[in-house]
């Protein structure tokens, strides 16, 4: 008897199950880190940490949407990716708004808290990145998830530079600059994901339309 996994449908089912397991793990990690970072960011008065916490929340929502559409059609995956792009854009605009608020209401952040939580977030996202690496080219759904995870590492390293800058300058400016940078990263990734989602949606629906 031939192994059922030589069948294309069986292989696809195995791939979806593997994607689902990975997404559940990274979802839990990101929800946990969101609560840790948002509390720490408010206590430390850190634009960079609050921006990174919103990145964690956005990623948690992204992974939730991705989990929902794992076994669905390419059209659903494209719609999910489009929603993820909107979440990234919203997060970016929020961080920009908070950075502007800090300019009007200046306060020197606690660099010790920024550095400690930044290291914890970097470790958590390194785990997520390792888990998602194998899925980065599978479909539009997992490509957008991979992009989120890659951005997390960049944001985490930036947060550590913010902590170092605040310590060296005794100023809020390094934290605000990093916060702005994270916001720009959000917005740039949002554009990329929205374009990818729109292209995939258009191609799928064009191929599905009767000739």
Secondary structure, DSSP 8 states (H G I E B T S, - for coil): ---GGGSHHHHHHHHHHHHHHHHHHHHHHHHHHHHHHHHHHHHHT-HHHHHHHHHHHHHHHHHHHHHHHTTS-HHHHHHHHHHHHHHHHHHHHHHHHHHHHHHHS-----HHHHHHHHHHHHHHHHHHHHHHGGGTTS-HHHHHHHHHHHHHHHHHHHHHHHHHHHHHH-SSHHHHHHHHHHHHHHHHHHHHHHHHHHHHHHHHHHHHS--
